[in-house]
Amino acid sequence: MEAGKCTGCGMCMEVCPHEVFRLEERRAVIAARDRCMECGACEKNCALGALSVSKGVGCASALIGSMITGGPPTCGCGDGGSGNCC
């Protein structure tokens, strides 16, 4: 999040399915990072480019990968990158 680019339009709050953002002093802030599922809706809908999402990392990617492959979720954390941390 590049706070200097944010104008407080609230679009990120509107499109985020997990209420990750809130407004503080007329700017969006990340209020609940652990709720983020890396869908990228906030980034795609931010007209000013104040947000970026690193897709394909973390537990959201691991859970989707496990659904596709039928294996356990592996997100690269835990025991040397092979842990089942989700």
Backbone as CSV, one residue per row, in Angstrom:
resi,resn,N_x,N_y,N_z,CA_x,CA_y,CA_z,C_x,C_y,C_z
1,MET,0.845,-1.180,0.000,0.000,0.000,0.000,0.883,1.234,0.000
2,GLU,0.659,2.108,-0.970,1.349,3.390,-1.020,0.374,4.465,-0.552
3,ALA,0.421,4.750,0.725,-0.537,5.662,1.344,-0.562,7.037,0.682
4,GLY,0.564,7.496,0.177,0.631,8.803,-0.464,-0.198,8.912,-1.730
5,LYS,-0.464,7.777,-2.373,-1.274,7.776,-3.588,-2.771,7.676,-3.293
6,CYS,-3.112,7.234,-2.105,-4.520,7.008,-1.757,-5.257,8.332,-1.560
7,THR,-6.451,8.423,-2.168,-7.293,9.610,-1.992,-8.489,9.336,-1.090
8,GLY,-8.597,8.098,-0.605,-9.690,7.760,0.297,-11.015,7.537,-0.401
9,CYS,-10.982,7.113,-1.656,-12.234,6.900,-2.392,-13.046,5.749,-1.811
10,GLY,-12.385,4.805,-1.152,-13.081,3.685,-0.531,-13.370,2.515,-1.444
11,MET,-12.894,2.559,-2.675,-13.163,1.465,-3.607,-12.582,0.153,-3.094
12,CYS,-11.403,0.185,-2.504,-10.789,-1.044,-1.986,-11.675,-1.672,-0.913
13,MET,-12.271,-0.845,-0.079,-13.166,-1.358,0.961,-14.422,-1.954,0.347
14,GLU,-14.879,-1.348,-0.716,-16.097,-1.820,-1.378,-15.904,-3.175,-2.052
15,VAL,-14.747,-3.393,-2.678,-14.539,-4.617,-3.440,-13.889,-5.743,-2.642
16,CYS,-13.310,-5.454,-1.499,-12.628,-6.483,-0.706,-13.653,-7.408,-0.051
17,PRO,-13.585,-8.718,-0.353,-14.566,-9.639,0.204,-14.341,-9.973,1.680
18,HIS,-13.214,-9.549,2.250,-12.913,-9.916,3.633,-12.639,-8.734,4.555
19,GLU,-13.064,-7.549,4.151,-12.962,-6.347,4.986,-11.546,-6.128,5.528
20,VAL,-10.570,-6.151,4.623,-9.175,-5.959,4.986,-8.869,-4.488,5.258
21,PHE,-9.604,-3.580,4.617,-9.307,-2.146,4.688,-10.307,-1.381,5.544
22,ARG,-9.861,-0.225,6.012,-10.750,0.755,6.644,-10.178,2.138,6.353
23,LEU,-10.993,3.155,6.505,-10.540,4.533,6.291,-10.098,5.142,7.612
24,GLU,-8.956,5.788,7.574,-8.443,6.557,8.705,-7.913,7.862,8.161
25,GLU,-8.414,8.946,8.673,-7.985,10.281,8.252,-8.031,10.433,6.735
26,ARG,-9.128,9.990,6.152,-9.404,10.116,4.715,-8.422,9.340,3.833
27,ARG,-7.876,8.274,4.353,-6.989,7.387,3.593,-7.327,5.944,3.965
28,ALA,-7.214,5.058,2.999,-7.410,3.640,3.288,-6.176,3.100,3.989
29,VAL,-6.395,2.240,4.943,-5.301,1.556,5.630,-5.626,0.068,5.679
30,ILE,-4.586,-0.735,5.725,-4.764,-2.181,5.858,-5.007,-2.450,7.333
31,ALA,-6.221,-2.848,7.650,-6.617,-3.042,9.037,-6.549,-4.502,9.468
32,ALA,-6.653,-5.430,8.526,-6.677,-6.853,8.871,-5.937,-7.654,7.803
33,ARG,-4.632,-7.535,7.779,-3.798,-8.196,6.762,-4.025,-9.701,6.738
34,ASP,-4.252,-10.306,7.896,-4.424,-11.749,7.962,-5.713,-12.239,7.301
35,ARG,-6.632,-11.341,7.010,-7.872,-11.718,6.309,-7.704,-11.736,4.790
36,CYS,-6.613,-11.176,4.286,-6.410,-11.061,2.840,-6.258,-12.435,2.209
37,MET,-7.018,-12.680,1.131,-6.924,-13.956,0.417,-6.229,-13.789,-0.930
38,GLU,-5.600,-12.639,-1.133,-4.789,-12.357,-2.320,-5.581,-12.416,-3.625
39,CYS,-6.835,-12.028,-3.587,-7.649,-12.085,-4.807,-7.286,-10.992,-5.797
40,GLY,-6.737,-9.881,-5.317,-6.317,-8.791,-6.188,-7.412,-7.813,-6.569
41,ALA,-8.607,-7.963,-6.012,-9.710,-7.053,-6.352,-9.373,-5.606,-5.996
42,CYS,-8.710,-5.405,-4.882,-8.357,-4.047,-4.467,-7.395,-3.411,-5.464
43,GLU,-6.389,-4.164,-5.867,-5.402,-3.647,-6.822,-6.049,-3.326,-8.163
44,LYS,-6.887,-4.212,-8.645,-7.531,-4.010,-9.947,-8.481,-2.827,-9.952
45,ASN,-9.049,-2.502,-8.802,-10.036,-1.431,-8.726,-9.500,-0.124,-8.177
46,CYS,-8.206,-0.057,-7.879,-7.608,1.185,-7.396,-7.119,1.988,-8.605
47,ALA,-7.838,3.013,-8.932,-7.529,3.822,-10.114,-6.184,4.543,-10.009
48,LEU,-5.710,4.755,-8.805,-4.472,5.507,-8.605,-3.251,4.620,-8.392
49,GLY,-3.432,3.316,-8.383,-2.303,2.406,-8.214,-1.684,2.437,-6.831
50,ALA,-2.497,2.710,-5.825,-1.981,2.774,-4.459,-1.790,1.392,-3.845
51,LEU,-2.338,0.372,-4.471,-2.274,-0.986,-3.919,-1.611,-1.953,-4.875
52,SER,-0.886,-2.901,-4.318,-0.361,-3.997,-5.122,-0.486,-5.271,-4.300
53,VAL,-0.776,-6.359,-4.980,-0.968,-7.646,-4.325,-0.016,-8.642,-4.959
54,SER,0.755,-9.313,-4.132,1.648,-10.371,-4.612,0.848,-11.668,-4.633
55,LYS,0.293,-11.963,-5.779,-0.539,-13.149,-5.911,0.334,-14.393,-5.986
56,GLY,-0.224,-15.493,-5.536,0.483,-16.754,-5.626,1.441,-17.004,-4.484
57,VAL,1.323,-16.259,-3.418,2.137,-16.502,-2.234,1.215,-16.701,-1.053
58,GLY,1.683,-17.328,-0.042,0.911,-17.455,1.178,-0.140,-18.538,1.138
59,CYS,-0.974,-18.522,2.139,-1.927,-19.609,2.346,-3.061,-19.640,1.332
60,ALA,-3.452,-18.497,0.785,-4.525,-18.522,-0.221,-4.083,-19.335,-1.425
61,SER,-2.878,-19.107,-1.880,-2.348,-19.860,-3.005,-2.205,-21.329,-2.653
62,ALA,-1.759,-21.621,-1.439,-1.585,-23.006,-1.008,-2.917,-23.750,-0.985
63,LEU,-3.946,-23.106,-0.498,-5.262,-23.758,-0.443,-5.823,-24.016,-1.831
64,ILE,-5.665,-23.062,-2.721,-6.134,-23.250,-4.097,-5.338,-24.361,-4.769
65,GLY,-4.031,-24.355,-4.569,-3.188,-25.401,-5.139,-3.570,-26.777,-4.640
66,SER,-3.889,-26.887,-3.365,-4.269,-28.188,-2.817,-5.603,-28.665,-3.382
67,MET,-6.509,-27.747,-3.668,-7.789,-28.128,-4.275,-7.568,-28.648,-5.696
68,ILE,-6.644,-28.046,-6.407,-6.368,-28.456,-7.786,-5.649,-29.798,-7.830
69,THR,-4.630,-29.948,-6.972,-3.813,-31.159,-7.019,-4.336,-32.285,-6.150
70,GLY,-5.186,-31.972,-5.189,-5.695,-32.990,-4.273,-4.740,-33.297,-3.133
71,GLY,-3.622,-32.583,-3.070,-2.644,-32.793,-2.011,-2.852,-31.825,-0.861
72,PRO,-1.971,-31.882,0.126,-2.079,-30.958,1.258,-1.654,-29.549,0.864
73,PRO,-2.177,-28.536,1.528,-1.753,-27.161,1.234,-0.322,-26.936,1.691
74,THR,0.516,-26.423,0.792,1.905,-26.130,1.104,2.208,-24.716,0.633
75,CYS,2.490,-23.834,1.573,2.699,-22.433,1.202,4.140,-21.982,1.343
76,GLY,5.059,-22.897,1.541,6.468,-22.514,1.576,6.949,-22.020,2.919
77,CYS,6.152,-22.157,3.936,6.633,-21.785,5.269,6.726,-23.055,6.103
78,GLY,7.154,-22.927,7.295,7.261,-24.114,8.143,8.626,-24.740,8.022
79,ASP,8.683,-26.035,7.812,9.962,-26.752,7.855,10.690,-26.713,6.522
80,GLY,11.370,-25.628,6.267,12.201,-25.510,5.070,11.439,-25.428,3.775
81,GLY,10.214,-24.948,3.807,9.451,-24.762,2.583,8.587,-25.936,2.197
82,SER,8.626,-27.024,2.964,7.773,-28.153,2.617,6.698,-28.389,3.653
83,GLY,6.531,-27.428,4.529,5.580,-27.599,5.625,4.133,-27.449,5.202
84,ASN,3.281,-28.049,5.972,1.840,-27.940,5.775,1.350,-26.926,6.789
85,CYS,1.454,-25.652,6.468,1.231,-24.601,7.459,-0.140,-23.969,7.426
86,CYS,-0.979,-24.370,6.525,-2.260,-23.687,6.402,-3.343,-24.394,7.197
